[in-house]
């Protein structure tokens, strides 16, 4: 399977289990879920899909030489997202923790088509139940991981900082099962950009207000 990704370029998936999972209905469904939750019509920053982020995370893990099981977990890590993504956390979950997807993740991969694919390839959903077992995939901010790196770099594309995204990809490696930067200067530039994205987009009053209003509409 050849994927043309705006961040990583052309990538070929060869493992049958990854190809089957990408083609599965639960993962294809993510194409219709915006990363930023609110549809483009009512949002002020151009969205990309949860599908792009999940596939991108798997690509990044593959580029870093992560084991197949971790690549699978990366592909599936957002499979529990509902329509409107984190907006729904304001209704059904903890709006600060934004943990509804985490709570639905194992339920999603342990039943139905995903579970069947994993079991057919002799992979138990239990072995990828807690993605925090894989620090290369999931670590708490301010530490970097494949999850935050992927959406952090996709934000760079939105801001037309393609050069920084390219530098970031070229200057990360795995050390003691964790992703680290090989350049202090690039690490600082990435961190400054991540903080800027948080201040002027993800936690910006404009975003927070739109989330609150949209959640109230859904609640009604």
C-alpha positions as CSV (number, residue, x, y, z in Angstrom):
1,X,0.0,0.0,0.0
2,X,1.4,3.4,-1.1
3,X,0.4,6.4,1.0
4,X,1.1,9.9,-0.2
5,X,1.4,11.9,3.0
6,X,1.7,15.8,2.9
7,X,4.2,15.6,5.8
8,X,6.3,12.5,5.1
9,X,5.9,12.1,1.4
10,X,5.5,8.7,-0.2
11,X,5.5,5.8,2.2
12,X,4.9,2.1,1.4
13,X,3.2,-0.1,4.0
14,X,4.2,-3.8,3.4
15,X,3.0,-5.5,6.6
16,X,-0.4,-7.2,5.8
17,X,-1.8,-6.5,9.3
18,X,-1.2,-2.7,8.9
19,X,-2.7,-2.7,5.4
20,X,-5.8,-4.6,6.6
21,X,-6.2,-2.3,9.6
22,X,-5.9,0.8,7.4
23,X,-8.6,-0.5,5.1
24,X,-10.9,-1.5,7.9
25,X,-14.1,0.3,8.5
26,X,-13.2,1.6,12.0
27,X,-10.0,3.3,10.7
28,X,-11.6,4.5,7.4
29,X,-14.3,6.1,9.5
30,X,-11.6,8.5,10.9
31,X,-11.4,10.1,7.5
32,X,-14.7,11.8,8.4
33,X,-13.5,13.1,11.8
34,X,-11.7,16.4,11.9
35,X,-8.5,16.6,14.0
36,X,-9.8,19.9,15.5
37,X,-13.3,18.5,16.1
38,X,-15.3,21.3,14.7
39,X,-16.1,21.1,10.9
40,X,-14.3,23.5,8.7
41,X,-17.5,25.5,8.0
42,X,-17.5,26.7,11.6
43,X,-13.8,26.7,12.4
44,X,-11.1,29.3,11.5
45,X,-8.1,26.9,11.0
46,X,-8.1,24.4,8.1
47,X,-8.5,20.9,9.5
48,X,-7.0,17.6,8.6
49,X,-8.5,14.2,9.5
50,X,-7.9,11.9,12.4
51,X,-7.1,9.3,9.7
52,X,-4.2,11.4,8.4
53,X,-2.9,11.8,12.0
54,X,-3.2,8.0,12.8
55,X,-1.6,6.9,9.5
56,X,1.1,9.6,9.9
57,X,1.9,8.4,13.4
58,X,2.4,4.9,12.1
59,X,4.6,6.2,9.3
60,X,6.8,8.2,11.7
61,X,7.1,5.1,14.0
62,X,8.2,3.0,11.0
63,X,10.8,5.6,10.0
64,X,12.2,5.5,13.5
65,X,12.4,1.7,13.4
66,X,9.7,1.0,16.0
67,X,8.6,-2.7,16.3
68,X,5.5,-3.7,14.4
69,X,3.4,-3.9,17.5
70,X,4.2,-0.3,18.3
71,X,3.4,0.8,14.7
72,X,0.0,-1.0,15.1
73,X,-0.7,0.8,18.3
74,X,0.3,4.1,16.6
75,X,-2.1,3.5,13.8
76,X,-5.0,2.6,16.2
77,X,-4.3,5.1,19.0
78,X,-7.1,7.4,18.0
79,X,-9.6,4.8,16.9
80,X,-11.9,5.5,19.8
81,X,-12.6,9.1,18.7
82,X,-16.2,10.0,18.3
83,X,-17.7,12.5,15.9
84,X,-16.5,16.0,16.7
85,X,-13.4,14.6,18.4
86,X,-12.4,16.5,21.6
87,X,-15.4,18.8,21.5
88,X,-17.4,15.8,22.9
89,X,-15.1,15.8,25.9
90,X,-16.9,18.9,27.1
91,X,-20.2,16.9,27.1
92,X,-19.4,13.4,28.2
93,X,-15.9,13.5,29.8
94,X,-13.3,15.6,31.5
95,X,-12.8,18.7,29.4
96,X,-9.4,19.3,30.8
97,X,-8.1,15.7,30.5
98,X,-9.7,15.2,27.1
99,X,-9.8,11.5,27.8
100,X,-12.9,10.1,26.2
101,X,-10.9,8.7,23.3
102,X,-8.5,7.0,25.7
103,X,-11.5,5.5,27.6
104,X,-13.0,4.2,24.3
105,X,-9.8,3.0,22.7
106,X,-9.6,-0.5,24.1
107,X,-13.3,-1.0,23.6
108,X,-12.8,-0.1,20.0
109,X,-9.8,-2.4,19.3
110,X,-11.0,-5.4,21.3
111,X,-14.2,-6.0,19.4
112,X,-15.5,-6.1,15.8
113,X,-13.3,-5.9,12.7
114,X,-10.2,-4.6,14.4
115,X,-10.1,-7.4,16.9
116,X,-10.7,-9.9,14.2
117,X,-7.8,-8.6,12.1
118,X,-5.4,-8.5,15.1
119,X,-6.4,-12.0,16.2
120,X,-6.0,-13.3,12.6
121,X,-2.4,-12.1,12.8
122,X,-1.9,-13.7,16.2
123,X,-1.8,-10.3,18.0
124,X,-3.8,-9.9,21.1
125,X,-5.5,-6.5,21.7
126,X,-4.4,-6.9,25.3
127,X,-0.8,-6.4,24.3
128,X,-1.5,-2.9,23.0
129,X,-4.2,-2.1,25.5
130,X,-2.1,0.7,27.2
131,X,-0.3,2.8,24.7
132,X,1.6,4.5,27.5
133,X,3.6,1.2,27.7
134,X,5.2,2.5,24.5
135,X,7.0,5.8,25.3
136,X,8.1,6.2,21.7
137,X,4.4,6.5,20.9
138,X,2.9,8.3,23.9
139,X,4.6,10.5,26.5
140,X,3.2,13.4,28.5
141,X,4.2,16.9,27.4
142,X,6.8,18.4,27.5
143,X,8.5,15.2,26.4
144,X,8.2,14.3,22.7
145,X,6.6,11.2,21.2
146,X,5.3,10.1,17.8
147,X,1.8,11.2,18.7
148,X,2.7,14.8,19.6
149,X,5.4,15.1,17.0
150,X,3.0,14.2,14.2
151,X,0.3,16.7,15.0
152,X,2.9,19.3,16.0
153,X,4.5,19.0,12.6
154,X,1.1,19.0,10.8
155,X,0.5,22.3,12.5
156,X,3.7,23.5,10.9
157,X,2.3,22.7,7.5
158,X,-0.8,24.7,8.3
159,X,1.5,27.6,9.2
160,X,3.5,27.0,6.1
161,X,6.6,26.2,8.1
162,X,7.6,23.3,5.8
163,X,11.3,23.8,6.4
164,X,10.9,23.4,10.1
165,X,8.9,20.2,9.7
166,X,11.6,18.8,7.4
167,X,14.3,19.7,9.9
168,X,12.4,18.1,12.7
169,X,12.0,14.8,10.9
170,X,15.7,14.8,10.0
171,X,16.8,15.6,13.6
172,X,15.0,13.1,15.8
173,X,16.1,9.6,16.7
174,X,15.3,6.9,19.3
175,X,17.4,6.6,22.5
176,X,16.6,4.2,25.3
177,X,13.1,3.6,23.7
178,X,12.3,7.3,23.7
179,X,12.4,9.9,20.9
180,X,15.0,12.6,21.3
181,X,16.4,15.4,19.2
182,X,19.9,15.1,17.8
183,X,20.2,18.9,17.5
184,X,19.7,21.3,20.4
185,X,18.9,24.2,18.0
186,X,16.2,22.2,16.2
187,X,14.8,21.0,19.5
188,X,14.5,24.6,20.7
189,X,12.9,25.7,17.4
190,X,10.4,22.9,17.6
191,X,9.5,23.7,21.2
192,X,9.0,27.4,20.5
193,X,6.7,26.5,17.6
194,X,4.8,24.0,19.7
195,X,4.3,26.7,22.4
196,X,3.2,29.1,19.8
197,X,0.6,26.7,18.4
198,X,-0.7,26.1,21.9
199,X,-0.9,29.8,22.7
200,X,-2.3,31.0,19.4
201,X,-4.4,28.1,18.3
202,X,-5.1,25.0,20.5
203,X,-5.6,27.0,23.8
204,X,-6.4,30.4,22.1
205,X,-9.6,32.1,23.3
206,X,-11.0,31.9,19.8
207,X,-10.6,28.1,19.8
208,X,-11.9,27.7,23.4
209,X,-14.9,29.8,22.7
210,X,-15.8,27.9,19.5
211,X,-15.5,24.6,21.4
212,X,-17.7,25.8,24.2
213,X,-20.4,27.1,21.9
214,X,-20.3,24.0,19.6
215,X,-20.4,21.7,22.6
216,X,-23.5,23.6,23.9
217,X,-25.2,23.2,20.6
218,X,-24.5,19.4,20.6
219,X,-25.7,19.2,24.2
220,X,-29.0,20.9,23.2
